[in-house]
């Protein structure tokens, strides 16, 4: 994870003009949103998938930057008053609190748009680049992240496990799975993309389940946010449906699916990322 951050952070730093560039305060807010503290989990998936495919991880910098930009945009818009109305993210004020709501909306717009420009600039086979861009659009759009957010905003009280899984496979899992798949699509390796999709979907669901668990038992100082937020908002979660221990077992089963999807020594990095998801504390 630290290695992934050390690779991708300079590319993220170079993606936009300096903070004092006009129009102010757009670039200051963009850099605040994109370069703040974060695990760089999705870029780590891109680099680990590249290793599994026998490619130098840094040859996949464009998709690593793209998925991190999409993730950052989603957090900025997620935190807005019309959405989750959060004042803090990763232990510091959210973008709309640090700058302004109108600036935060434009920051999200800019990050989302630039992500596709970054991916389109990947120096690979044109057919692979086109398929990768299309796959990212699927993951980020109405069938993925955006649709999942809509489901979350209008999740009917009393809906159960099937609806909850559909929500999280879209809102959280779609971009995680896409991050794992993109190197294969760029290389035009459909068989590998299918295996990485199985891996990514399992990791994505495990990620959300552990998120639900941490909201109940995690350390707010480590996570950078107060725990218990889901319960205060009356949200249906894996913990509210099954309890902490059963949710842990579900996350472990999804992790096993992920481990089985990427066999061989070249999959060590992908398997390490999957185990991190299960064992993380933030």
RORODO-838169 format. One line per field, with one value per residue (C-alpha): y, x, z; residue in one letter. Coordinates in steps of 0.02 Angstrom, whole numbers, padded with zeros to 5 digits. Each point is the difference from the previous one (the first is absolute). Layout:
BEGIN
py <- c(Y  ...) $
px <- c(X  ...) $
pz <- c(Z  ...) $
res <- c(A  ...) $
# end
This chain:
BEGIN
py <- c(00000  00120  -00044  00033  00170  00045  -00040  00082  00156  00091  -00035  00068  00151  00035  -00019  00178  00173  00073  00047  00188  -00014  00088  -00026  00007  -00095  -00144  -00069  00019  -00099  -00130  -00032  -00006  -00132  -00106  00012  -00014  -00150  -00163  -00183  00005  -00167  00002  00045  -00142  -00117  00062  -00027  -00171  -00056  00058  -00112  -00148  00032  00004  00187  00133  00080  00177  -00037  00014  00175  00071  -00118  00020  00189  -00015  -00111  00109  00154  -00085  -00054  00176  00078  -00122  00046  00186  -00018  -00131  00123  00140  00061  -00071  -00172  -00062  00175  -00041  00133  -00106  -00123  -00086  00106  00171  00110  -00062  00099  00095  00050  00049  00098  00017  -00108  00070  -00027  -00179  -00039  00067  -00094  -00162  00043  00037  -00160  -00109  00078  -00004  -00184  -00048  00114  -00084  -00175  00045  00056  -00174  -00052  -00169  -00085  00119  -00139  -00038  00183  00019  -00154  00061  00171  -00085  -00112  00149  00089  -00154  -00006  00187  00030  -00045  -00187  00017  00134  00130  -00128  -00069  00172  00023  -00167  00055  00166  -00086  -00167  -00054  -00038  -00185  -00053  -00146  -00086  -00012  00186  00042  -00106  00079  00172  -00035  -00098  00159  00141  -00075  -00158  00061  00116  -00122  -00138  00118  00048  -00183  -00030  00152  -00066  -00155  00102  00114  -00156  -00069  -00157  -00042  -00164  00089  00139  -00128  -00074  00173  00043  -00149  00056  00182  -00032  -00108  00128  00140  -00087  -00047  00183  00059  -00132  00047  00183  -00044  -00095  00142  00122  -00101  -00059  00108  00134  00171  00075  -00128  00012  00190  00003  -00036  -00176  -00038  00111  -00137  -00036  00185  00017  -00158  -00084  -00183  -00080  -00175  00022  00057  -00150  -00136  00064  00030  -00181  -00062  00151  -00044  -00176  00069  00113  -00148  -00104  00139  00015  -00186  00021  00138  -00102  -00147  00111  00050  -00156  -00008  00091  00153  00022  00027  00188  -00019  -00127  00116  00141  -00116  -00049  00184  00033  -00135  00055  00189  00118  00154) $
px <- c(00000  00141  00090  -00158  -00019  00181  -00027  -00168  00015  00123  -00113  -00150  00104  00041  -00177  -00059  00080  00067  -00123  00018  -00039  -00157  -00144  00014  -00042  -00033  00177  00028  -00158  00042  00168  -00076  -00123  00122  00163  -00063  00028  -00063  00047  00014  -00088  -00068  00167  00077  -00126  00050  00185  -00029  -00103  00140  00120  -00118  -00003  00189  00011  00104  -00121  00048  -00045  -00181  00014  -00142  -00134  00070  -00019  -00171  -00078  00069  -00075  -00169  00010  00047  -00142  -00124  00053  -00014  -00177  -00047  00040  -00109  -00149  -00121  00080  00077  00031  00168  00111  00158  00090  00164  00017  -00018  -00140  -00088  00026  -00164  00043  00180  -00047  -00185  -00141  00005  00189  -00020  -00125  00120  00146  -00097  -00044  00181  00066  -00128  00036  00190  -00004  -00057  00130  00137  -00057  -00021  00182  00064  00131  -00073  -00096  -00141  -00130  00053  -00006  -00176  -00060  00080  -00081  -00167  00025  00041  -00157  -00104  00076  -00017  -00170  -00183  00031  00140  00052  -00134  -00140  00065  -00002  -00180  -00046  00085  -00093  -00168  00029  -00175  -00014  -00020  00087  00114  00160  -00033  -00033  00148  00118  -00062  00030  00178  00052  -00043  00052  00160  00037  -00014  00150  00104  -00034  00037  00167  00052  -00063  00069  00176  -00074  -00116  00144  00097  -00154  00005  -00185  00031  00108  -00129  -00133  00110  00041  -00185  -00037  00142  -00052  -00183  00046  00124  -00126  -00134  00124  00056  -00177  -00036  00158  -00052  -00164  00094  00123  -00144  -00050  00164  00136  00106  -00059  00173  00076  -00142  -00003  -00188  -00121  -00069  -00185  -00053  -00099  -00104  -00033  -00064  -00104  00091  -00017  00172  00073  00023  -00179  -00063  00117  00103  00187  00060  -00109  00053  00182  -00030  -00082  00150  00116  -00098  00010  00187  00021  -00089  00121  00152  -00056  -00028  00183  00109  00188  00149  -00035  -00164  00086  -00028  -00185  -00022  00089  -00119  -00150  00066  00028  -00184  -00050  00122  00000  -00038  -00048) $
pz <- c(00000  00043  -00161  -00100  00082  -00035  -00184  -00029  00109  -00115  -00149  00096  00052  -00183  -00064  00040  00004  00165  00136  -00032  -00186  -00062  00011  00188  00106  -00121  -00007  00186  00032  -00133  00077  00174  -00057  -00101  00098  00178  00113  -00072  -00019  -00192  00009  -00178  -00081  00103  -00082  -00173  00035  00079  -00150  -00115  00096  -00020  -00187  -00008  -00032  00089  00124  -00049  -00181  00062  00072  -00106  00068  00177  -00011  -00081  00133  00140  -00081  -00016  00182  00057  -00100  00076  00176  -00033  -00067  00130  00140  -00068  00103  -00129  00017  00163  00072  00080  00077  00016  -00110  00046  00155  -00083  -00067  -00157  -00159  00010  00179  -00036  -00156  -00047  -00065  -00177  -00007  00060  -00138  -00132  00078  -00018  -00180  -00042  00080  -00088  -00169  00017  00050  -00175  -00079  00101  -00048  -00183  -00003  00045  -00130  -00041  -00140  -00053  00012  00178  00049  -00072  00095  00160  -00016  -00029  00152  00110  -00062  00047  00174  00033  -00079  00021  00005  00129  00122  -00042  00001  00164  00078  -00057  00079  00161  00005  -00026  00086  00058  00186  00025  -00160  00034  -00053  -00187  -00018  00111  -00103  -00162  00075  00054  -00154  -00095  00118  00071  -00097  -00179  00006  00102  -00126  -00143  00076  00001  -00177  -00092  -00031  -00084  -00109  -00051  -00052  -00090  00109  00025  00092  00129  00013  00046  00137  00066  -00002  00114  00112  00000  00035  00150  00066  -00026  00102  00136  00005  00033  00131  00095  -00015  00085  00136  00031  00020  00152  00076  -00081  00081  -00057  00025  -00120  -00126  -00002  00028  00141  00009  00021  -00145  -00087  00154  00031  -00178  00013  -00144  -00042  00006  00005  00187  00028  -00100  00063  00148  00009  00007  -00143  -00103  00033  -00064  -00157  -00032  00024  -00127  -00129  00032  -00034  -00167  -00044  00049  -00108  -00154  -00021  00016  -00020  00074  -00107  00096  00168  -00004  -00043  00139  00122  -00045  00028  00172  00041  -00033  00123  00136  -00019  00145  -00103) $
res <- c(X  X  X  X  X  X  X  X  X  X  X  X  X  X  X  X  X  X  X  X  X  X  X  X  X  X  X  X  X  X  X  X  X  X  X  X  X  X  X  X  X  X  X  X  X  X  X  X  X  X  X  X  X  X  X  X  X  X  X  X  X  X  X  X  X  X  X  X  X  X  X  X  X  X  X  X  X  X  X  X  X  X  X  X  X  X  X  X  X  X  X  X  X  X  X  X  X  X  X  X  X  X  X  X  X  X  X  X  X  X  X  X  X  X  X  X  X  X  X  X  X  X  X  X  X  X  X  X  X  X  X  X  X  X  X  X  X  X  X  X  X  X  X  X  X  X  X  X  X  X  X  X  X  X  X  X  X  X  X  X  X  X  X  X  X  X  X  X  X  X  X  X  X  X  X  X  X  X  X  X  X  X  X  X  X  X  X  X  X  X  X  X  X  X  X  X  X  X  X  X  X  X  X  X  X  X  X  X  X  X  X  X  X  X  X  X  X  X  X  X  X  X  X  X  X  X  X  X  X  X  X  X  X  X  X  X  X  X  X  X  X  X  X  X  X  X  X  X  X  X  X  X  X  X  X  X  X  X  X  X  X  X  X  X  X  X  X  X  X  X  X  X  X  X  X  X  X  X  X  X  X  X) $
# end
